[in-house]
Amino acid sequence: MSATVSSNSALTPPPSPRSPTLPTLPLPAAHASPPAPLLPGSAMLGVLGGGQLGRMFVHAAQAHGYRVAVLDPDAASPAGAAADLHLRAAYTDAAALAQLQQVCAAVTTEFENVPAAVLRQLAAALPVAPPAAAVEVCQHRALEKRWFVQAGVPCAPHAVIESAADATAAAAAALLPGILKTSRLGYDGKGQVTVTRADDLPAAWAALGSVPCVLEQRLPLHREISVIVARGRDGAVVHLPVQQNLHRDGILALTQVPAPDVEDGTARQAVALATRLAEALDYLGVLCVEFFVLQDGSLVANEMAPRPHNSGHYSIDACDLSQFDLQLRTLAGLPLVAPRLHSAAVMLNLLGDLWFAAGSAPRTPDWAAVLALPGVHLHLYGKAEARRGRKMGHLTVTAGDAASARATATQAAALLGLPAF
């Protein structure tokens, strides 16, 4: 099977003996009779999830005068520490959900693995964004791939692996070398393994727990980009600039905006495809779509996230509206206006490894030296303990032009002991 993917036509995935059934995505009730906008300062908003994405949403909402309630079981939740109300309970806890429903005028989620049934339950009583059906698609790689195909968005040739028979099928062997990924709960490079030979596929599937997986053909990748769109209740869509990303060990390491190596036509196509997905899903909220740019210049969708995304954090400091402002506006029914990039930016992800750079004992990085550089914006997420591979914060460098931003970011990376880029 050819590794070349057309940039303007959908791929038909190889047949699988157990292709999941596409869910029906009904129009949310809000479409028939949209609720009145929740004006700044008028209400309490709810967030399911207490990590850094929730924390940054809390900051954006509070800046507009809203109060925020966070539902998260972790007593040390970064978002809970910033919120006006922290409900320390499981996402399925009936009493906590009842309280959230009672005190909040609208609810969002900061991560895609919140139970979709909980979102549906809340949506029966108050506005919820993103919709449960769209989140459910993003929770399952096989469903996500099928939605790519249905929406006419190119993606890698793939097959669903749900049994030992699937793992030895000719359709699967035709995709090798490839990457086997668990259909659920895979992130930051976790839950996936590279498979080169057909004989190794059954063992690889067993090593991942013999759970439903997707096998994707390995393609000749040139670079990675992402685009963040926001879609409102009226179907209006705005977007942030296309972001060029660098991953290390499956975790985002760096984002550059404007994307230095992406042609204008490619950027426009990425925005158009992400918009197409949002419309196909009848989406409400902020949606990030990650793309691979292949060696021949064509685009392939990798995955989508029904929430703000690590690659969009630069927007807090480099745009007049951040991705969290857009999340707030879509949730509250406020007007959507196109964000403007006012500064070139480089965003560096800060993992817990930085605290262990000098040895086994953790030590605080030299923030003073980094903050002495011009245009540096440090964001730490309030996590109590640094661990290797854990996202502890990010550093955004802004400047009047891309070359200056990159030069300063290179200095900051060297001071922190991060690899050159």
C-alpha positions in Angstrom: 0.0 0.0 0.0 1.4 3.4 -0.9 2.5 5.7 1.8 1.5 8.8 -0.2 -1.7 10.4 1.0 -3.7 12.7 -1.3 -4.2 16.1 0.2 -7.7 16.6 -1.2 -9.4 13.3 -0.9 -10.4 10.9 2.0 -8.7 7.6 2.4 -10.8 4.5 2.8 -9.3 2.5 5.6 -8.5 -1.2 5.1 -11.4 -3.5 6.0 -11.5 -4.7 9.5 -13.6 -7.6 10.8 -14.7 -5.5 13.7 -15.0 -1.9 12.7 -16.8 0.1 15.4 -20.2 1.6 14.7 -20.3 5.3 14.2 -22.4 7.0 16.9 -25.3 9.2 15.9 -24.5 12.8 16.7 -27.9 14.6 17.3 -28.0 18.3 17.2 -27.8 19.7 20.8 -31.0 21.1 22.1 -29.3 24.5 22.3 -29.4 24.7 18.5 -33.2 24.8 18.5 -33.4 27.5 21.2 -30.0 28.9 22.2 -29.8 30.0 25.8 -29.2 33.6 26.5 -25.5 34.6 26.7 -23.9 34.4 30.1 -22.5 37.9 30.4 -19.2 38.5 32.2 -19.6 38.5 36.0 -23.1 37.1 35.9 -22.6 33.4 36.7 -20.5 30.5 38.0 -19.1 28.2 35.4 -18.1 24.6 35.9 -15.1 22.6 34.8 -14.7 18.8 34.8 -11.0 18.1 35.5 -8.4 19.8 37.6 -5.2 19.9 35.7 -3.3 22.8 34.1 -5.8 23.2 31.3 -8.5 23.7 33.8 -6.3 26.1 35.8 -5.8 28.3 32.8 -9.5 28.3 32.0 -10.2 29.3 35.6 -7.8 32.3 35.2 -9.4 33.4 31.9 -12.9 33.1 33.3 -12.1 34.9 36.5 -10.5 37.7 34.5 -13.9 38.3 33.0 -15.6 38.3 36.4 -17.0 34.8 36.4 -16.8 32.5 39.4 -15.6 28.9 38.6 -16.3 25.5 40.2 -13.9 22.6 39.5 -14.9 19.0 39.9 -11.8 16.9 40.4 -11.0 14.1 43.0 -7.4 15.3 43.6 -7.0 17.5 46.7 -3.9 19.0 45.2 -5.6 19.8 41.9 -3.9 22.8 40.1 -7.3 24.0 38.8 -9.0 23.4 42.1 -6.4 25.6 43.9 -7.3 28.5 41.6 -11.1 28.0 41.5 -13.7 29.6 43.6 -15.1 26.2 44.5 -13.4 22.8 44.4 -15.6 19.8 44.5 -13.3 17.0 45.6 -15.1 13.9 44.2 -15.1 11.4 41.4 -16.5 12.6 38.0 -19.4 10.2 38.4 -20.2 11.1 42.0 -24.0 11.8 42.1 -24.0 14.3 44.9 -21.1 16.3 43.4 -22.8 16.4 40.0 -26.0 17.5 41.5 -24.1 20.4 43.3 -22.3 21.3 40.1 -25.6 21.4 38.3 -27.2 23.5 41.0 -24.5 26.2 41.3 -23.2 26.4 37.6 -24.9 28.1 34.6 -22.7 26.1 32.1 -20.1 23.4 32.2 -17.0 22.5 30.2 -14.3 19.9 30.4 -10.5 20.2 30.4 -9.7 16.7 29.2 -11.3 14.2 26.9 -11.4 11.2 29.2 -14.3 12.5 31.4 -17.1 10.0 31.1 -19.3 11.0 28.2 -22.4 9.9 30.1 -21.6 12.6 32.7 -21.6 15.3 30.0 -24.9 14.0 28.7 -26.4 14.0 32.2 -25.3 17.6 32.8 -26.5 18.7 29.3 -30.0 17.7 30.1 -30.1 20.6 32.6 -27.7 23.3 31.4 -25.3 24.2 28.5 -22.3 21.9 28.1 -19.4 22.4 25.7 -18.0 20.4 24.1 -20.9 18.1 23.4 -20.8 14.6 24.9 -21.1 12.9 21.5 -18.0 14.7 20.1 -16.0 13.9 23.2 -17.0 10.3 22.9 -15.5 10.2 19.3 -12.3 11.7 20.6 -12.0 9.1 23.3 -11.7 6.3 20.8 -9.0 6.2 18.1 -11.0 4.0 15.8 -14.1 6.2 15.9 -11.9 9.2 15.4 -10.3 7.7 12.3 -13.7 6.9 10.9 -14.9 10.4 11.5 -11.8 11.7 9.7 -12.8 9.6 6.7 -16.5 10.5 6.9 -15.6 14.2 7.0 -13.3 13.9 4.0 -10.1 14.6 6.1 -7.1 12.5 5.0 -5.6 10.2 7.7 -3.1 7.4 7.7 -4.1 4.0 6.3 -5.2 2.0 9.3 -6.9 -1.1 10.6 -8.8 -1.9 13.8 -7.2 -4.7 15.9 -9.7 -6.1 18.4 -8.8 -9.8 18.3 -6.0 -12.3 17.7 -7.6 -12.9 14.2 -7.3 -9.2 13.4 -3.7 -9.2 14.5 -2.9 -11.9 11.9 -5.1 -10.6 9.1 -3.6 -9.8 5.7 -5.1 -6.3 5.9 -3.1 -5.6 9.0 0.1 -7.0 7.5 -0.2 -4.8 4.5 0.2 -1.7 6.8 3.6 -2.6 8.2 5.8 -1.1 9.2 3.3 0.7 11.4 2.4 1.9 14.9 0.0 0.0 17.0 -2.0 2.3 19.4 -4.6 1.5 22.0 -8.0 2.8 21.0 -8.5 4.4 24.4 -6.4 6.3 27.0 -3.3 6.8 24.9 -1.5 10.1 25.2 2.0 11.7 25.2 3.4 8.6 23.4 1.9 6.1 25.9 -0.2 3.1 24.8 1.6 2.6 21.5 4.4 0.5 20.0 6.1 0.3 16.7 5.7 -2.9 14.7 7.9 -3.8 11.8 7.1 -7.4 10.9 3.8 -9.2 10.7 5.1 -12.0 13.0 5.6 -9.4 15.7 2.0 -7.9 15.6 0.3 -10.5 17.8 2.9 -10.1 20.5 2.7 -6.3 20.3 -1.1 -6.5 20.7 -0.7 -8.7 23.7 1.9 -6.4 25.2 -0.7 -3.6 25.1 -3.1 -5.7 27.1 -5.0 -7.3 24.2 -7.4 -4.3 24.2 -8.9 -2.7 21.1 -6.2 -1.0 19.1 -5.6 0.8 15.9 -2.7 -0.1 13.6 -1.6 2.9 11.6 0.8 2.6 8.6 4.1 4.5 9.2 4.3 7.4 6.7 7.2 9.5 5.5 6.7 12.5 7.9 8.3 15.8 7.3 7.0 17.9 10.2 4.1 18.2 12.7 1.6 21.1 12.9 -1.6 21.7 14.7 -4.5 24.2 14.4 -7.0 25.3 17.1 -10.5 26.3 16.0 -13.4 27.5 18.1 -17.0 27.0 17.0 -19.9 28.9 18.6 -23.5 28.1 19.1 -24.4 29.9 15.9 -21.9 27.8 13.9 -19.4 30.7 13.6 -15.8 29.4 13.5 -12.6 31.3 14.3 -9.0 29.9 14.6 -5.6 30.6 16.0 -2.6 30.6 13.7 -1.3 27.3 12.5 1.4 26.0 15.0 4.6 24.1 14.1 5.4 21.5 16.7 8.4 19.4 17.8 7.8 16.3 19.8 10.4 14.3 21.8 9.6 10.9 23.1 6.0 11.4 22.1 5.6 14.6 24.2 5.3 18.1 22.8 8.6 19.9 23.4 8.3 23.1 21.4 5.8 25.1 19.4 6.7 28.0 17.0 4.3 30.6 15.7 4.2 31.7 13.0 5.0 28.2 11.7 8.4 28.8 10.1 8.5 26.0 7.6 4.8 25.8 6.6 3.6 27.2 3.3 0.6 29.5 3.3 -1.4 27.0 1.2 -0.7 24.2 3.6 -1.7 26.4 6.6 -5.0 27.4 4.9 -5.7 23.7 4.1 -5.1 22.7 7.8 -7.6 25.4 8.9 -10.1 24.3 6.3 -9.9 20.6 7.4 -10.1 21.4 11.1 -13.2 23.6 10.4 -14.7 20.8 8.3 -14.2 18.4 11.3 -15.8 20.8 13.7 -18.8 21.2 11.4 -19.1 17.5 10.8 -19.2 16.9 14.6 -21.6 19.8 15.1 -19.0 20.9 17.6 -19.3 23.6 20.2 -16.1 24.8 21.9 -12.4 24.7 21.3 -11.1 21.9 19.1 -7.4 21.1 18.3 -6.5 19.0 15.3 -2.9 17.7 14.9 -1.6 17.1 11.4 1.4 15.5 9.9 3.0 17.1 6.8 4.4 14.4 4.6 7.5 14.5 2.5 5.4 15.3 -0.5 3.8 18.2 1.2 0.4 16.6 1.7 -1.5 16.7 5.1 -2.6 13.8 7.2 -4.7 14.2 10.3 -3.1 12.5 13.3 -5.6 13.1 16.1 -8.0 15.7 17.6 -8.5 17.0 21.1 -11.9 18.4 22.2 -10.3 21.0 24.4 -7.5 23.6 24.5 -4.2 22.0 23.7 -0.6 22.2 24.8 0.5 23.6 21.5 -1.9 26.6 21.9 -0.5 27.8 25.2 1.6 30.5 23.5 -1.7 32.3 22.7 -1.9 33.5 26.3 1.1 35.8 25.7 1.2 36.2 21.9 -2.4 36.7 20.9 -5.1 39.2 21.9 -7.4 36.3 22.6 -6.0 33.0 24.0 -7.4 29.6 23.4 -8.9 29.8 26.9 -10.6 33.0 26.1 -12.1 31.2 23.1 -13.2 28.3 25.3 -14.9 30.8 27.7 -16.7 32.6 24.8 -18.0 29.4 23.3 -19.2 28.1 26.6 -20.9 31.4 27.7 -22.3 32.2 24.3 -20.3 35.4 23.9 -19.3 36.8 20.5 -16.5 35.0 18.7 -14.0 37.3 17.0 -10.8 36.1 15.2 -7.8 36.1 17.4 -4.9 38.3 16.3 -1.2 37.2 16.7 0.6 40.4 17.9 4.0 38.8 18.6 6.0 36.0 17.2 6.4 33.2 19.8 8.2 30.1 20.8 6.7 27.9 23.5 8.9 25.5 25.4 7.3 22.7 27.4 8.7 22.3 30.9 8.7 18.7 32.1 9.7 17.5 35.5 13.0 16.2 34.1 14.3 19.8 34.5 14.2 19.5 38.2 16.5 16.4 38.1 19.0 17.7 35.5 21.8 17.9 38.1 21.3 14.4 39.5 18.8 12.3 41.3 17.9 14.9 43.9 15.4 17.4 42.6 16.4 21.1 42.5 14.6 24.2 41.2 15.7 25.3 37.7 17.5 28.7 37.5 14.4 30.8 36.8 16.2 34.0 37.6 18.6 33.5 34.7 15.8 32.6 32.3 13.6 35.6 33.4 16.5 37.9 32.7 16.0 37.3 29.0 13.7 39.7 27.1 10.2 38.6 26.2 10.1 35.6 28.5 6.8 34.5 30.1 7.0 31.7 32.7 3.9 29.7 33.5 4.1 27.1 36.3 1.1 25.0 36.9 1.2 24.7 40.7 1.9 21.0 40.8 3.3 20.0 44.2 5.8 17.4 43.0 8.1 17.3 40.0 8.3 14.0 38.3 10.1 12.9 35.1 7.8 13.3 32.1 5.3 15.3 34.1 4.2 18.6 32.6 5.1 21.2 35.2 4.8 24.4 33.2 5.7 26.1 30.0 7.8 29.0 28.9 6.7 31.4 26.1 9.2 33.7 24.4 7.6 36.6 22.5 9.3 39.1 20.2 8.7 41.4 17.3 9.8 38.9 14.8 10.3 35.1 14.5 14.1 35.2 14.4 14.3 37.2 17.6 11.9 34.9 19.4 13.8 31.8 18.3 17.2 33.3 19.3 15.9 34.1 22.8 14.2 30.7 23.1 17.5 29.0 22.2 19.2 30.9 25.0 16.5 29.9 27.4 16.7 26.3 26.4 20.5 26.3 26.9 20.1 27.8 30.4 17.6 25.2 31.3 19.6 22.3 29.9 17.0 21.6 27.2 18.1 20.1 23.9 18.8 22.5 21.0 16.2 22.8 18.3 
